[in-house]
Amino acid sequence: MGRTRVGSVAAAAALAVLAAGCGGGTIGQGAGGDPAAPPENKNLVLMPGVKAEPFYISMQCGAQEEAANLGYQLTTQAPDRFEAALQTPIVTGVLATRPAGVLIAPTDDVAMANPMSQLKDAGIKVVEVDTRLQDESIALSTVSSDNEQGGVLAARTVAELVGGQGEVLVLNTKAGTSTTDARARGFEQEIANHPGITYLGQEYTENEPAVAAQKVSATLAAHPDLAAVFATNLNSGEGAATGLRNAGKTEQVRLVGFDASPNQVEDLRTGEVSALIAQDPATIGRQGVQQVVAAIEGRPVEREIETDLVAITQADMESKAQYFYRTEC
């Protein structure tokens, strides 16, 4: 199937949340429009990229709500860190329980291909949520933010904040993470359209806030006139804020983060973060459940669904509070 977009870049994202919450008009019908025989196995498993992260908790909340609406049971299993070596044994354990469907955010776009292939070969329906494999033959559907466009939006936001002048750093997480690599790529492409801005390239943080803080400190030592930092994910953003705070540079350096965790929202409220590019993880979870249930029930699925993002500043944050991530369901 072709690529489906959920909403538009800003205002229409809210409409997507409402539409997704309705459960989709075709759920529960067969390919010819007749009611499908209900499957005996109604067990689903969600495998987020890492445990206890507000983005994935928000995704879990949306997925749980939609699974309950459709009469399915969903459990969640996540690794302690965003690593393929920790996610692989979780996949192996889930394989032994034979759920009807799996929603997974692969922690590496190559290394997770073999474990996920084992799910597919066992007849388990696989849907990717948030991140994706390079190999597109394994998952039936991929539900994710338009991450490259998110990087473009971040670059435009940075350019506006710094008046089109100055040195800019990107903090990425781990090489091989499809979502953050796309954000960094979109940022680099768009920032080239602003000749007054010097792009310093990207540094990897290994998804550790402490490493992000160290990278910011090292960059400030080499580039004391640093104008802005774009952090491509939640942990990198929180670490960057710490690094700028420790250096006393929160007023000089504009920080644009990706995601809207409670800590990042508070940093935005106090002015230590200048803007956030927020995703809609609850909708990703809901859409993921809708697609895996459609596959289980023998109905068509959308191969790719892209949810949009919104830029949030201190001035408009209260009107966009629906995009703030949750820490519990």
C-alpha positions as CSV (number, residue, x, y, z in Angstrom):
1,M,0.0,0.0,0.0
2,G,1.1,3.6,-0.4
3,R,2.4,5.9,2.3
4,T,-0.3,7.4,4.5
5,R,0.1,10.6,6.4
6,V,-1.7,11.2,9.7
7,G,-2.5,14.9,9.9
8,S,-0.3,17.8,8.8
9,V,2.8,19.3,10.3
10,A,1.2,21.3,13.1
11,A,-2.5,21.9,13.7
12,A,-3.8,18.8,11.9
13,A,-1.8,16.5,14.2
14,A,-4.4,17.1,16.8
15,L,-7.0,15.9,14.4
16,A,-5.0,12.7,13.9
17,V,-5.2,12.0,17.6
18,L,-9.0,12.2,17.5
19,A,-9.2,10.1,14.3
20,A,-6.9,7.4,15.7
21,G,-8.8,7.3,18.9
22,C,-11.9,6.3,17.0
23,G,-10.2,3.0,16.1
24,G,-10.5,3.3,12.3
25,G,-13.6,2.6,10.3
26,T,-12.5,-0.8,8.9
27,I,-11.4,-2.6,12.0
28,G,-13.5,-5.8,12.5
29,Q,-14.4,-6.3,8.8
30,G,-13.0,-8.8,6.3
31,A,-11.5,-7.9,3.0
32,G,-14.8,-8.1,1.3
33,G,-16.6,-6.0,3.9
34,D,-18.1,-9.0,5.7
35,P,-17.5,-9.6,9.4
36,A,-14.3,-11.6,9.9
37,A,-14.2,-14.6,12.2
38,P,-12.6,-13.5,15.5
39,P,-9.2,-15.0,16.0
40,E,-8.7,-17.3,19.0
41,N,-5.3,-15.7,19.8
42,K,-5.8,-12.1,20.9
43,N,-2.5,-11.6,22.6
44,L,-0.2,-8.7,21.5
45,V,3.2,-7.7,22.8
46,L,4.7,-4.2,22.6
47,M,8.5,-4.0,22.6
48,P,9.6,-0.4,23.0
49,G,13.2,0.7,22.5
50,V,13.9,1.2,26.2
51,K,12.2,1.0,29.5
52,A,10.8,3.9,31.5
53,E,11.3,6.6,28.9
54,P,8.3,9.0,28.6
55,F,8.1,8.8,24.8
56,Y,7.7,5.0,25.0
57,I,5.4,5.2,28.0
58,S,3.1,7.5,26.1
59,M,3.2,5.1,23.1
60,Q,2.4,2.2,25.5
61,C,-0.6,4.2,26.9
62,G,-2.0,4.7,23.4
63,A,-1.4,1.1,22.4
64,Q,-3.1,-0.3,25.5
65,E,-6.1,1.9,25.1
66,E,-6.6,0.8,21.4
67,A,-5.9,-2.8,22.2
68,A,-8.6,-2.8,24.8
69,N,-11.0,-1.0,22.5
70,L,-10.5,-3.8,19.9
71,G,-10.8,-6.6,22.4
72,Y,-7.1,-7.6,22.5
73,Q,-4.7,-8.0,25.4
74,L,-1.4,-6.2,25.2
75,T,1.7,-6.6,27.4
76,T,4.9,-4.6,27.2
77,Q,8.5,-5.7,27.5
78,A,11.4,-3.3,27.0
79,P,15.2,-3.5,27.6
80,D,16.9,-1.4,30.3
81,R,19.0,0.3,27.7
82,F,18.5,1.1,24.0
83,E,20.7,-1.8,22.7
84,A,20.2,-4.6,20.3
85,A,22.1,-7.0,22.6
86,L,19.4,-6.4,25.3
87,Q,16.4,-6.3,23.0
88,T,17.3,-9.6,21.2
89,P,16.7,-11.9,24.2
90,I,13.3,-10.2,24.8
91,V,12.4,-11.0,21.2
92,T,13.5,-14.6,21.8
93,G,11.4,-14.9,24.9
94,V,8.3,-13.5,23.2
95,L,8.8,-15.9,20.3
96,A,8.4,-18.8,22.7
97,T,5.0,-17.4,23.9
98,R,3.6,-17.1,20.4
99,P,1.5,-14.0,20.6
100,A,-0.7,-13.1,17.6
101,G,1.1,-9.9,16.9
102,V,4.2,-7.9,18.0
103,L,4.7,-4.1,17.9
104,I,8.4,-3.4,18.1
105,A,10.8,-0.4,18.0
106,P,14.0,-2.1,16.7
107,T,17.0,-0.7,18.6
108,D,19.3,-1.2,15.6
109,D,18.2,-1.0,11.9
110,V,20.4,-4.0,10.9
111,A,21.2,-6.1,14.0
112,M,17.5,-6.6,14.9
113,A,16.6,-8.0,11.5
114,N,17.4,-11.6,12.3
115,P,15.5,-11.7,15.6
116,M,12.5,-10.0,14.0
117,S,12.7,-12.5,11.1
118,Q,12.2,-15.3,13.5
119,L,8.9,-13.7,14.7
120,K,7.8,-13.4,11.1
121,D,8.8,-17.0,10.3
122,A,6.8,-18.2,13.3
123,G,3.6,-16.6,11.8
124,I,3.5,-13.7,14.2
125,K,2.4,-10.5,12.7
126,V,5.1,-7.8,13.1
127,V,4.6,-4.0,13.0
128,E,7.4,-1.5,13.6
129,V,6.6,1.5,15.8
130,D,8.9,4.5,16.0
131,T,12.1,3.0,14.6
132,R,12.5,0.7,11.6
133,L,14.8,-1.8,10.0
134,Q,16.6,-1.2,6.7
135,D,15.1,-4.5,5.5
136,E,11.5,-3.7,4.7
137,S,10.5,-7.3,4.0
138,I,10.0,-8.3,7.7
139,A,7.5,-5.9,9.2
140,L,4.0,-5.6,7.6
141,S,3.7,-2.0,8.6
142,T,5.8,0.8,10.0
143,V,4.2,3.6,12.0
144,S,6.6,6.5,12.8
145,S,6.9,10.2,12.9
146,D,8.1,11.9,9.7
147,N,11.6,12.1,11.2
148,E,13.4,13.7,8.3
149,Q,10.8,16.5,8.2
150,G,11.2,16.8,12.0
151,G,14.9,17.6,11.4
152,V,13.9,20.2,8.8
153,L,11.5,21.8,11.2
154,A,14.2,21.8,13.9
155,A,16.7,23.5,11.5
156,R,14.2,26.2,10.6
157,T,13.4,26.7,14.3
158,V,17.2,27.0,15.1
159,A,17.7,29.5,12.2
160,E,14.9,31.7,13.5
161,L,16.2,31.6,17.1
162,V,19.7,32.6,16.2
163,G,18.8,35.2,13.6
164,G,20.4,33.1,10.8
165,Q,23.9,33.5,12.2
166,G,26.3,31.4,14.3
167,E,27.8,28.0,14.9
168,V,25.4,25.1,15.4
169,L,26.0,21.5,16.8
170,V,23.8,18.4,16.4
171,L,23.8,15.8,19.2
172,N,22.7,12.4,17.8
173,T,22.1,9.3,19.8
174,K,23.6,6.0,18.4
175,A,24.7,5.4,14.9
176,G,22.2,3.0,13.2
177,T,19.1,4.4,14.9
178,S,16.8,5.0,12.0
179,T,14.7,7.8,13.6
180,T,17.5,10.0,14.9
181,D,19.7,9.5,11.8
182,A,16.7,10.8,9.7
183,R,16.3,13.8,12.0
184,A,20.0,14.6,11.7
185,R,19.9,14.2,8.0
186,G,16.9,16.5,7.6
187,F,18.5,19.1,9.8
188,E,21.8,19.1,7.9
189,Q,20.0,19.4,4.5
190,E,17.9,22.3,5.7
191,I,20.6,24.2,7.6
192,A,22.6,24.4,4.4
193,N,20.0,26.8,3.1
194,H,21.1,29.3,5.8
195,P,24.5,30.6,4.7
196,G,25.1,32.6,7.9
197,I,25.1,29.4,10.0
198,T,28.1,27.2,10.4
199,Y,27.2,23.6,10.8
200,L,29.7,21.9,13.2
201,G,28.5,18.4,12.4
202,Q,27.1,15.8,14.7
203,E,28.3,14.1,17.8
204,Y,27.0,10.7,19.1
205,T,25.9,10.5,22.7
206,E,25.2,6.7,23.0
207,N,21.8,7.7,24.3
208,E,23.4,8.7,27.6
209,P,22.5,12.1,29.1
210,A,25.9,12.3,30.8
211,V,27.7,11.8,27.5
212,A,25.6,14.5,25.9
213,A,26.6,16.9,28.7
214,Q,30.2,16.1,28.1
215,K,29.9,16.6,24.3
216,V,28.4,20.1,24.9
217,S,31.2,21.0,27.3
218,A,33.9,19.9,24.9
219,T,32.2,21.8,22.0
220,L,32.0,25.0,24.1
221,A,35.7,24.7,24.9
222,A,36.5,24.6,21.2
223,H,33.8,26.9,20.0
224,P,33.0,29.5,22.8
225,D,30.7,31.4,20.5
226,L,28.4,28.4,19.9
227,A,25.0,29.7,19.1
228,A,22.7,26.6,19.2
229,V,22.4,22.9,19.8
230,F,19.9,20.5,18.2
231,A,19.5,17.4,20.3
232,T,17.8,14.6,18.2
233,N,16.2,12.7,21.1
234,L,15.0,12.9,24.7
235,N,18.2,11.7,26.5
236,S,20.5,13.8,24.3
237,G,18.3,16.9,25.0
238,E,18.2,16.4,28.7
239,G,22.0,15.9,28.8
240,A,22.6,19.0,26.6
241,A,20.5,21.1,29.0
242,T,22.7,19.9,31.8
243,G,25.9,20.7,29.9
244,L,24.7,24.2,29.1
245,R,23.6,24.7,32.7
246,N,26.9,23.6,34.1
247,A,28.7,26.0,31.8
248,G,26.5,28.9,32.5
249,K,25.5,29.2,28.8
250,T,21.8,28.6,28.9
251,E,21.2,32.2,27.9
252,Q,23.8,32.3,25.2
253,V,23.2,29.0,23.5
254,R,19.8,28.2,22.0
255,L,18.8,24.5,22.7
256,V,16.2,22.9,20.5
257,G,15.3,19.4,21.7
258,F,13.4,16.5,20.2
259,D,10.6,15.1,22.2
260,A,8.6,16.6,25.1
261,S,9.4,14.7,28.3
262,P,8.4,16.2,31.6
263,N,12.0,17.4,32.3
264,Q,12.3,18.9,28.9
265,V,8.9,20.7,29.2
266,E,10.1,22.1,32.6
267,D,13.3,23.3,30.9
268,L,11.3,25.0,28.2
269,R,9.1,26.6,30.8
270,T,12.1,28.0,32.7
271,G,13.9,29.1,29.4
272,E,16.7,26.7,29.6
273,V,15.4,25.1,26.4
274,S,14.3,27.4,23.6
275,A,12.1,25.0,21.6
276,L,11.0,21.4,21.5
277,I,10.0,19.3,18.4
278,A,7.3,17.1,19.8
279,Q,6.1,13.8,18.4
280,D,2.7,12.1,19.0
281,P,3.7,8.8,20.5
282,A,0.2,7.9,21.7
283,T,-1.0,8.0,18.2
284,I,1.9,5.9,17.0
285,G,0.8,3.3,19.6
286,R,-2.8,3.4,18.6
287,Q,-2.0,3.2,14.8
288,G,0.4,0.4,15.4
289,V,-2.3,-1.7,17.2
290,Q,-4.8,-0.9,14.5
291,Q,-2.4,-2.2,11.8
292,V,-1.3,-5.4,13.6
293,V,-5.0,-6.2,14.4
294,A,-5.9,-5.7,10.7
295,A,-3.1,-8.2,9.8
296,I,-4.2,-10.7,12.3
297,E,-7.8,-10.5,11.1
298,G,-6.8,-10.9,7.5
299,R,-7.6,-7.3,6.4
300,P,-5.3,-5.0,4.4
301,V,-2.7,-2.9,6.2
302,E,-0.9,0.3,5.4
303,R,2.7,-0.4,4.7
304,E,3.8,3.1,6.0
305,I,2.0,5.5,8.3
306,E,3.8,8.8,9.1
307,T,2.6,10.9,12.1
308,D,3.6,14.5,12.2
309,L,5.4,16.7,14.6
310,V,4.9,20.2,16.1
311,A,7.4,22.9,17.3
312,I,6.7,24.1,20.8
313,T,8.1,27.3,22.3
314,Q,7.7,28.9,25.7
315,A,5.1,31.3,24.2
316,D,2.7,28.7,22.9
317,M,3.5,25.7,25.2
318,E,0.3,25.8,27.2
319,S,-1.9,25.7,24.1
320,K,0.1,22.6,22.9
321,A,0.0,20.7,26.2
322,Q,-1.6,17.6,24.5
323,Y,1.8,16.9,23.1
324,F,3.6,16.6,26.5
325,Y,4.7,13.0,27.2
326,R,3.5,10.9,30.1
327,T,5.4,9.0,32.8
328,E,2.5,6.6,33.5
329,C,-0.7,5.4,32.0
